[in-house]
Amino acid sequence: MNRLSLLSFAIALAGCGAPSNEVVRMKDGVLRATTTAEAAAYCQKDRTSLRVVGKAPAESGVLFVCDR
């Protein structure tokens, strides 16, 4: 294997362990985001208000709902 292939593989493998920075839909219409700022930005793009429901399981972010 050449050095470039090995470096590309190492970078790809390191990216797999990085936390996602996206909003995920949970059951019952509740959403999960990594931070409250990310949740607020998600709701703001649809011109809705943010209502934080609580912490996500294993404290992996916040659970929220966008209210109209």
N, CA, C and O atoms as a CHARMM CRD file, in Angstrom:
* protein
*
  272
    1    1 MET  N      0.85600  -1.18000   0.00000 PROA 1      0.00000
    2    1 MET  CA     0.00000   0.00000   0.00000 PROA 1      0.00000
    3    1 MET  C      0.89900   1.23800   0.00000 PROA 1      0.00000
    4    1 MET  O      1.87900   1.29800   0.74100 PROA 1      0.00000
    5    2 ASN  N      0.57200   2.19000  -0.80500 PROA 2      0.00000
    6    2 ASN  CA     1.39100   3.39200  -0.79800 PROA 2      0.00000
    7    2 ASN  C      0.94400   4.34300   0.31500 PROA 2      0.00000
    8    2 ASN  O     -0.10900   4.16300   0.92700 PROA 2      0.00000
    9    3 ARG  N      1.75400   5.33100   0.55100 PROA 3      0.00000
   10    3 ARG  CA     1.50500   6.25500   1.67200 PROA 3      0.00000
   11    3 ARG  C      0.20900   7.04700   1.51000 PROA 3      0.00000
   12    3 ARG  O     -0.49200   7.30500   2.48900 PROA 3      0.00000
   13    4 LEU  N     -0.10200   7.42400   0.29800 PROA 4      0.00000
   14    4 LEU  CA    -1.32400   8.20600   0.06600 PROA 4      0.00000
   15    4 LEU  C     -2.57000   7.38500   0.39500 PROA 4      0.00000
   16    4 LEU  O     -3.51500   7.90000   0.99100 PROA 4      0.00000
   17    5 SER  N     -2.57000   6.12800   0.01300 PROA 5      0.00000
   18    5 SER  CA    -3.71300   5.26500   0.32200 PROA 5      0.00000
   19    5 SER  C     -3.85300   5.05900   1.82400 PROA 5      0.00000
   20    5 SER  O     -4.95900   5.07200   2.36400 PROA 5      0.00000
   21    6 LEU  N     -2.72500   4.86900   2.48600 PROA 6      0.00000
   22    6 LEU  CA    -2.74600   4.67600   3.93200 PROA 6      0.00000
   23    6 LEU  C     -3.23200   5.92900   4.65200 PROA 6      0.00000
   24    6 LEU  O     -3.99500   5.83600   5.61400 PROA 6      0.00000
   25    7 LEU  N     -2.79500   7.09900   4.19200 PROA 7      0.00000
   26    7 LEU  CA    -3.23400   8.36000   4.78500 PROA 7      0.00000
   27    7 LEU  C     -4.73200   8.57600   4.55400 PROA 7      0.00000
   28    7 LEU  O     -5.43800   9.01700   5.46100 PROA 7      0.00000
   29    8 SER  N     -5.21700   8.27200   3.36300 PROA 8      0.00000
   30    8 SER  CA    -6.65000   8.41600   3.07000 PROA 8      0.00000
   31    8 SER  C     -7.48600   7.49500   3.94500 PROA 8      0.00000
   32    8 SER  O     -8.54100   7.89000   4.44200 PROA 8      0.00000
   33    9 PHE  N     -7.02000   6.28000   4.13100 PROA 9      0.00000
   34    9 PHE  CA    -7.72600   5.32800   4.98100 PROA 9      0.00000
   35    9 PHE  C     -7.77100   5.81300   6.42500 PROA 9      0.00000
   36    9 PHE  O     -8.80800   5.70300   7.07900 PROA 9      0.00000
   37   10 ALA  N     -6.66100   6.34700   6.93200 PROA 10     0.00000
   38   10 ALA  CA    -6.60100   6.83600   8.30900 PROA 10     0.00000
   39   10 ALA  C     -7.54600   8.01800   8.50700 PROA 10     0.00000
   40   10 ALA  O     -8.21300   8.11200   9.53800 PROA 10     0.00000
   41   11 ILE  N     -7.60600   8.90200   7.54500 PROA 11     0.00000
   42   11 ILE  CA    -8.50200  10.06600   7.64700 PROA 11     0.00000
   43   11 ILE  C     -9.96200   9.62300   7.61200 PROA 11     0.00000
   44   11 ILE  O    -10.78500  10.13700   8.37000 PROA 11     0.00000
   45   12 ALA  N    -10.28300   8.68300   6.74500 PROA 12     0.00000
   46   12 ALA  CA   -11.65600   8.18000   6.66700 PROA 12     0.00000
   47   12 ALA  C    -12.04900   7.47500   7.95600 PROA 12     0.00000
   48   12 ALA  O    -13.17500   7.62600   8.43000 PROA 12     0.00000
   49   13 LEU  N    -11.14500   6.71900   8.51600 PROA 13     0.00000
   50   13 LEU  CA   -11.42400   6.01000   9.76300 PROA 13     0.00000
   51   13 LEU  C    -11.61100   6.98600  10.91600 PROA 13     0.00000
   52   13 LEU  O    -12.47000   6.76600  11.77000 PROA 13     0.00000
   53   14 ALA  N    -10.83400   8.05100  10.96000 PROA 14     0.00000
   54   14 ALA  CA   -10.96500   9.05700  12.02100 PROA 14     0.00000
   55   14 ALA  C    -12.30300   9.78100  11.91000 PROA 14     0.00000
   56   14 ALA  O    -12.88000  10.16000  12.92900 PROA 14     0.00000
   57   15 GLY  N    -12.80100   9.97900  10.70700 PROA 15     0.00000
   58   15 GLY  CA   -14.08400  10.65800  10.50800 PROA 15     0.00000
   59   15 GLY  C    -15.26300   9.85200  11.00700 PROA 15     0.00000
   60   15 GLY  O    -16.30700  10.42200  11.32100 PROA 15     0.00000
   61   16 CYS  N    -15.12200   8.54100  11.08600 PROA 16     0.00000
   62   16 CYS  CA   -16.21600   7.69300  11.55600 PROA 16     0.00000
   63   16 CYS  C    -16.49200   7.87800  13.03800 PROA 16     0.00000
   64   16 CYS  O    -17.61100   7.63200  13.48800 PROA 16     0.00000
   65   17 GLY  N    -15.50600   8.30400  13.79900 PROA 17     0.00000
   66   17 GLY  CA   -15.68100   8.47400  15.23400 PROA 17     0.00000
   67   17 GLY  C    -16.15700   9.85600  15.62300 PROA 17     0.00000
   68   17 GLY  O    -16.41100  10.10400  16.80100 PROA 17     0.00000
   69   18 ALA  N    -16.28600  10.75200  14.68200 PROA 18     0.00000
   70   18 ALA  CA   -16.69700  12.12100  14.97500 PROA 18     0.00000
   71   18 ALA  C    -18.19900  12.16800  15.21800 PROA 18     0.00000
   72   18 ALA  O    -18.95600  11.47700  14.53600 PROA 18     0.00000
   73   19 PRO  N    -18.64600  12.98000  16.19000 PROA 19     0.00000
   74   19 PRO  CA   -20.08600  13.10100  16.43500 PROA 19     0.00000
   75   19 PRO  C    -20.78500  13.81400  15.28400 PROA 19     0.00000
   76   19 PRO  O    -20.21900  14.71300  14.66300 PROA 19     0.00000
   77   20 SER  N    -21.99800  13.41100  15.01100 PROA 20     0.00000
   78   20 SER  CA   -22.74300  14.05700  13.93200 PROA 20     0.00000
   79   20 SER  C    -23.29300  15.38700  14.41600 PROA 20     0.00000
   80   20 SER  O    -23.64100  15.53900  15.58700 PROA 20     0.00000
   81   21 ASN  N    -23.36900  16.33800  13.51600 PROA 21     0.00000
   82   21 ASN  CA   -23.89000  17.66300  13.83900 PROA 21     0.00000
   83   21 ASN  C    -25.19300  17.89700  13.11100 PROA 21     0.00000
   84   21 ASN  O    -25.40200  18.94900  12.50700 PROA 21     0.00000
   85   22 GLU  N    -26.04900  16.93200  13.16900 PROA 22     0.00000
   86   22 GLU  CA   -27.31600  17.07600  12.48800 PROA 22     0.00000
   87   22 GLU  C    -28.47000  16.80900  13.44800 PROA 22     0.00000
   88   22 GLU  O    -28.28700  16.23600  14.52200 PROA 22     0.00000
   89   23 VAL  N    -29.62400  17.22300  13.05000 PROA 23     0.00000
   90   23 VAL  CA   -30.83300  17.00900  13.83700 PROA 23     0.00000
   91   23 VAL  C    -31.43300  15.67400  13.42900 PROA 23     0.00000
   92   23 VAL  O    -31.56100  15.37300  12.24200 PROA 23     0.00000
   93   24 VAL  N    -31.79900  14.87400  14.43100 PROA 24     0.00000
   94   24 VAL  CA   -32.35300  13.54400  14.18900 PROA 24     0.00000
   95   24 VAL  C    -33.75700  13.48400  14.76500 PROA 24     0.00000
   96   24 VAL  O    -33.99400  13.91500  15.89400 PROA 24     0.00000
   97   25 ARG  N    -34.68900  12.94500  13.98100 PROA 25     0.00000
   98   25 ARG  CA   -36.07400  12.79500  14.43200 PROA 25     0.00000
   99   25 ARG  C    -36.17900  11.54300  15.28500 PROA 25     0.00000
  100   25 ARG  O    -35.80400  10.45200  14.85400 PROA 25     0.00000
  101   26 MET  N    -36.69200  11.71000  16.50000 PROA 26     0.00000
  102   26 MET  CA   -36.91400  10.59100  17.40200 PROA 26     0.00000
  103   26 MET  C    -38.39600  10.22000  17.32300 PROA 26     0.00000
  104   26 MET  O    -39.12800  10.77600  16.50400 PROA 26     0.00000
  105   27 LYS  N    -38.84000   9.29300  18.16000 PROA 27     0.00000
  106   27 LYS  CA   -40.25300   8.90300  18.13100 PROA 27     0.00000
  107   27 LYS  C    -41.13500  10.01400  18.70600 PROA 27     0.00000
  108   27 LYS  O    -40.64800  10.87600  19.43700 PROA 27     0.00000
  109   28 ASP  N    -42.38700   9.99800  18.39000 PROA 28     0.00000
  110   28 ASP  CA   -43.39400  10.96400  18.85600 PROA 28     0.00000
  111   28 ASP  C    -43.12400  12.38700  18.38300 PROA 28     0.00000
  112   28 ASP  O    -43.59400  13.33500  19.01300 PROA 28     0.00000
  113   29 GLY  N    -42.38100  12.56500  17.29300 PROA 29     0.00000
  114   29 GLY  CA   -42.14500  13.89300  16.74900 PROA 29     0.00000
  115   29 GLY  C    -41.11200  14.71800  17.47800 PROA 29     0.00000
  116   29 GLY  O    -40.92200  15.88900  17.15000 PROA 29     0.00000
  117   30 VAL  N    -40.43900  14.14300  18.45700 PROA 30     0.00000
  118   30 VAL  CA   -39.39000  14.84300  19.18900 PROA 30     0.00000
  119   30 VAL  C    -38.10700  14.77500  18.37300 PROA 30     0.00000
  120   30 VAL  O    -37.82100  13.75800  17.74100 PROA 30     0.00000
  121   31 LEU  N    -37.33300  15.86100  18.38700 PROA 31     0.00000
  122   31 LEU  CA   -36.07700  15.93100  17.65300 PROA 31     0.00000
  123   31 LEU  C    -34.90400  15.91900  18.62000 PROA 31     0.00000
  124   31 LEU  O    -35.05100  16.29100  19.78400 PROA 31     0.00000
  125   32 ARG  N    -33.72500  15.48800  18.13500 PROA 32     0.00000
  126   32 ARG  CA   -32.50800  15.49700  18.95500 PROA 32     0.00000
  127   32 ARG  C    -31.42300  16.24200  18.20800 PROA 32     0.00000
  128   32 ARG  O    -31.20100  16.02200  17.01700 PROA 32     0.00000
  129   33 ALA  N    -30.74400  17.13700  18.93300 PROA 33     0.00000
  130   33 ALA  CA   -29.60900  17.87000  18.37800 PROA 33     0.00000
  131   33 ALA  C    -28.45700  17.80500  19.37900 PROA 33     0.00000
  132   33 ALA  O    -28.66700  17.53100  20.56000 PROA 33     0.00000
  133   34 THR  N    -27.25700  18.05500  18.90500 PROA 34     0.00000
  134   34 THR  CA   -26.08400  17.99600  19.76800 PROA 34     0.00000
  135   34 THR  C    -26.08200  19.13300  20.78300 PROA 34     0.00000
  136   34 THR  O    -25.73300  18.91900  21.94400 PROA 34     0.00000
  137   35 THR  N    -26.46600  20.33600  20.36600 PROA 35     0.00000
  138   35 THR  CA   -26.47700  21.50100  21.25400 PROA 35     0.00000
  139   35 THR  C    -27.80200  22.24400  21.13700 PROA 35     0.00000
  140   35 THR  O    -28.55400  22.05500  20.18000 PROA 35     0.00000
  141   36 THR  N    -28.07300  23.08800  22.12100 PROA 36     0.00000
  142   36 THR  CA   -29.28200  23.90500  22.05000 PROA 36     0.00000
  143   36 THR  C    -29.16800  24.95600  20.94900 PROA 36     0.00000
  144   36 THR  O    -30.17500  25.33400  20.35100 PROA 36     0.00000
  145   37 ALA  N    -27.97100  25.42500  20.67900 PROA 37     0.00000
  146   37 ALA  CA   -27.78100  26.39800  19.59500 PROA 37     0.00000
  147   37 ALA  C    -28.13100  25.77300  18.24800 PROA 37     0.00000
  148   37 ALA  O    -28.74700  26.42100  17.40100 PROA 37     0.00000
  149   38 GLU  N    -27.74300  24.52900  18.05300 PROA 38     0.00000
  150   38 GLU  CA   -28.08100  23.82700  16.82100 PROA 38     0.00000
  151   38 GLU  C    -29.58900  23.61200  16.72000 PROA 38     0.00000
  152   38 GLU  O    -30.16500  23.73400  15.63900 PROA 38     0.00000
  153   39 ALA  N    -30.22300  23.29400  17.84200 PROA 39     0.00000
  154   39 ALA  CA   -31.67400  23.10900  17.87000 PROA 39     0.00000
  155   39 ALA  C    -32.39300  24.41800  17.55500 PROA 39     0.00000
  156   39 ALA  O    -33.37000  24.42800  16.80600 PROA 39     0.00000
  157   40 ALA  N    -31.91300  25.51200  18.12100 PROA 40     0.00000
  158   40 ALA  CA   -32.52500  26.82100  17.87300 PROA 40     0.00000
  159   40 ALA  C    -32.39800  27.21400  16.40200 PROA 40     0.00000
  160   40 ALA  O    -33.33900  27.74400  15.81200 PROA 40     0.00000
  161   41 ALA  N    -31.24300  26.95500  15.82100 PROA 41     0.00000
  162   41 ALA  CA   -31.04000  27.27200  14.40400 PROA 41     0.00000
  163   41 ALA  C    -31.95400  26.43500  13.52100 PROA 41     0.00000
  164   41 ALA  O    -32.46000  26.92500  12.51200 PROA 41     0.00000
  165   42 TYR  N    -32.16900  25.18500  13.88800 PROA 42     0.00000
  166   42 TYR  CA   -33.04800  24.30400  13.12200 PROA 42     0.00000
  167   42 TYR  C    -34.48500  24.83000  13.14300 PROA 42     0.00000
  168   42 TYR  O    -35.15100  24.86800  12.10800 PROA 42     0.00000
  169   43 CYS  N    -34.95800  25.23300  14.31900 PROA 43     0.00000
  170   43 CYS  CA   -36.33000  25.76100  14.42900 PROA 43     0.00000
  171   43 CYS  C    -36.45500  27.12800  13.76000 PROA 43     0.00000
  172   43 CYS  O    -37.48500  27.44400  13.16500 PROA 43     0.00000
  173   44 GLN  N    -35.41000  27.92500  13.86100 PROA 44     0.00000
  174   44 GLN  CA   -35.46000  29.28300  13.32500 PROA 44     0.00000
  175   44 GLN  C    -35.56500  29.29100  11.80000 PROA 44     0.00000
  176   44 GLN  O    -36.15200  30.20900  11.22700 PROA 44     0.00000
  177   45 LYS  N    -35.00000  28.27700  11.13700 PROA 45     0.00000
  178   45 LYS  CA   -35.07400  28.26400   9.67100 PROA 45     0.00000
  179   45 LYS  C    -36.50900  28.10500   9.17400 PROA 45     0.00000
  180   45 LYS  O    -36.82400  28.52100   8.05900 PROA 45     0.00000
  181   46 ASP  N    -37.39500  27.50100  10.00000 PROA 46     0.00000
  182   46 ASP  CA   -38.80600  27.37600   9.65900 PROA 46     0.00000
  183   46 ASP  C    -39.66000  28.43500  10.35600 PROA 46     0.00000
  184   46 ASP  O    -40.88900  28.38800  10.29900 PROA 46     0.00000
  185   47 ARG  N    -39.00200  29.38300  11.01200 PROA 47     0.00000
  186   47 ARG  CA   -39.66900  30.47400  11.74200 PROA 47     0.00000
  187   47 ARG  C    -40.59400  29.94800  12.82900 PROA 47     0.00000
  188   47 ARG  O    -41.70900  30.43700  13.00900 PROA 47     0.00000
  189   48 THR  N    -40.10600  28.93100  13.55600 PROA 48     0.00000
  190   48 THR  CA   -40.84600  28.38300  14.68700 PROA 48     0.00000
  191   48 THR  C    -40.02200  28.59300  15.94600 PROA 48     0.00000
  192   48 THR  O    -38.83200  28.89900  15.87100 PROA 48     0.00000
  193   49 SER  N    -40.65200  28.43100  17.10000 PROA 49     0.00000
  194   49 SER  CA   -39.94200  28.63400  18.35600 PROA 49     0.00000
  195   49 SER  C    -39.48600  27.29100  18.92300 PROA 49     0.00000
  196   49 SER  O    -40.10400  26.25100  18.69600 PROA 49     0.00000
  197   50 LEU  N    -38.40400  27.34800  19.65400 PROA 50     0.00000
  198   50 LEU  CA   -37.78700  26.15500  20.23800 PROA 50     0.00000
  199   50 LEU  C    -38.38200  25.86900  21.60600 PROA 50     0.00000
  200   50 LEU  O    -38.52800  26.76900  22.43300 PROA 50     0.00000
  201   51 ARG  N    -38.72500  24.60700  21.83700 PROA 51     0.00000
  202   51 ARG  CA   -39.14700  24.16600  23.17100 PROA 51     0.00000
  203   51 ARG  C    -38.30300  22.94200  23.52200 PROA 51     0.00000
  204   51 ARG  O    -38.46300  21.87400  22.93200 PROA 51     0.00000
  205   52 VAL  N    -37.40100  23.11300  24.49400 PROA 52     0.00000
  206   52 VAL  CA   -36.53200  22.01700  24.92300 PROA 52     0.00000
  207   52 VAL  C    -37.34300  21.07100  25.79600 PROA 52     0.00000
  208   52 VAL  O    -37.99800  21.49900  26.74600 PROA 52     0.00000
  209   53 VAL  N    -37.29500  19.77900  25.47000 PROA 53     0.00000
  210   53 VAL  CA   -38.04400  18.75900  26.19500 PROA 53     0.00000
  211   53 VAL  C    -37.18100  18.13400  27.29700 PROA 53     0.00000
  212   53 VAL  O    -37.69100  17.77100  28.35700 PROA 53     0.00000
  213   54 GLY  N    -35.89300  18.01200  27.04600 PROA 54     0.00000
  214   54 GLY  CA   -34.99100  17.43200  28.03800 PROA 54     0.00000
  215   54 GLY  C    -33.68000  17.00900  27.41100 PROA 54     0.00000
  216   54 GLY  O    -33.37500  17.35800  26.27000 PROA 54     0.00000
  217   55 LYS  N    -32.90300  16.24200  28.18200 PROA 55     0.00000
  218   55 LYS  CA   -31.63300  15.73300  27.68300 PROA 55     0.00000
  219   55 LYS  C    -31.86600  14.45800  26.89200 PROA 55     0.00000
  220   55 LYS  O    -32.76100  13.67100  27.20200 PROA 55     0.00000
  221   56 ALA  N    -31.05600  14.27000  25.87600 PROA 56     0.00000
  222   56 ALA  CA   -31.13100  13.05400  25.06900 PROA 56     0.00000
  223   56 ALA  C    -30.54400  11.88800  25.86200 PROA 56     0.00000
  224   56 ALA  O    -29.76100  12.10700  26.78700 PROA 56     0.00000
  225   57 PRO  N    -30.90500  10.66800  25.51900 PROA 57     0.00000
  226   57 PRO  CA   -30.35300   9.49900  26.20500 PROA 57     0.00000
  227   57 PRO  C    -28.83000   9.51600  26.19800 PROA 57     0.00000
  228   57 PRO  O    -28.20400   9.87800  25.20200 PROA 57     0.00000
  229   58 ALA  N    -28.24800   9.12200  27.31900 PROA 58     0.00000
  230   58 ALA  CA   -26.79300   9.09100  27.51000 PROA 58     0.00000
  231   58 ALA  C    -26.18400  10.48000  27.37000 PROA 58     0.00000
  232   58 ALA  O    -25.00200  10.61600  27.05300 PROA 58     0.00000
  233   59 GLU  N    -26.98600  11.50000  27.60500 PROA 59     0.00000
  234   59 GLU  CA   -26.55600  12.89400  27.52300 PROA 59     0.00000
  235   59 GLU  C    -25.84200  13.19400  26.21100 PROA 59     0.00000
  236   59 GLU  O    -24.81700  13.87600  26.19000 PROA 59     0.00000
  237   60 SER  N    -26.39500  12.67900  25.12200 PROA 60     0.00000
  238   60 SER  CA   -25.80200  12.87500  23.79500 PROA 60     0.00000
  239   60 SER  C    -26.36400  14.09600  23.08500 PROA 60     0.00000
  240   60 SER  O    -26.25200  14.19600  21.86300 PROA 60     0.00000
  241   61 GLY  N    -26.95600  15.01200  23.80600 PROA 61     0.00000
  242   61 GLY  CA   -27.52600  16.21100  23.21300 PROA 61     0.00000
  243   61 GLY  C    -28.79800  16.60900  23.92800 PROA 61     0.00000
  244   61 GLY  O    -29.01000  16.27000  25.09200 PROA 61     0.00000
  245   62 VAL  N    -29.64400  17.33600  23.21100 PROA 62     0.00000
  246   62 VAL  CA   -30.90700  17.79600  23.78200 PROA 62     0.00000
  247   62 VAL  C    -32.07300  17.30300  22.94200 PROA 62     0.00000
  248   62 VAL  O    -31.96100  17.14900  21.72500 PROA 62     0.00000
  249   63 LEU  N    -33.18600  17.05900  23.60400 PROA 63     0.00000
  250   63 LEU  CA   -34.43200  16.71800  22.92400 PROA 63     0.00000
  251   63 LEU  C    -35.26100  17.98600  22.84700 PROA 63     0.00000
  252   63 LEU  O    -35.35300  18.73000  23.82300 PROA 63     0.00000
  253   64 PHE  N    -35.86600  18.23900  21.69400 PROA 64     0.00000
  254   64 PHE  CA   -36.62200  19.48000  21.52800 PROA 64     0.00000
  255   64 PHE  C    -37.74700  19.28900  20.53200 PROA 64     0.00000
  256   64 PHE  O    -37.81600  18.29600  19.80800 PROA 64     0.00000
  257   65 VAL  N    -38.63800  20.29300  20.52400 PROA 65     0.00000
  258   65 VAL  CA   -39.76800  20.35800  19.59400 PROA 65     0.00000
  259   65 VAL  C    -39.82300  21.77500  19.06000 PROA 65     0.00000
  260   65 VAL  O    -39.58600  22.73000  19.79900 PROA 65     0.00000
  261   66 CYS  N    -40.13000  21.91700  17.79500 PROA 66     0.00000
  262   66 CYS  CA   -40.33800  23.24200  17.19100 PROA 66     0.00000
  263   66 CYS  C    -41.82900  23.55400  17.20800 PROA 66     0.00000
  264   66 CYS  O    -42.61400  22.88300  16.53800 PROA 66     0.00000
  265   67 ASP  N    -42.21900  24.56300  17.96700 PROA 67     0.00000
  266   67 ASP  CA   -43.62600  24.97600  18.07300 PROA 67     0.00000
  267   67 ASP  C    -43.90500  26.14300  17.13600 PROA 67     0.00000
  268   67 ASP  O    -43.05400  27.00400  16.91400 PROA 67     0.00000
  269   68 ARG  N    -45.11200  26.14800  16.59700 PROA 68     0.00000
  270   68 ARG  CA   -45.50300  27.24500  15.70100 PROA 68     0.00000
  271   68 ARG  C    -46.06300  28.38500  16.48700 PROA 68     0.00000
  272   68 ARG  O    -46.44800  29.40200  15.91100 PROA 68     0.00000
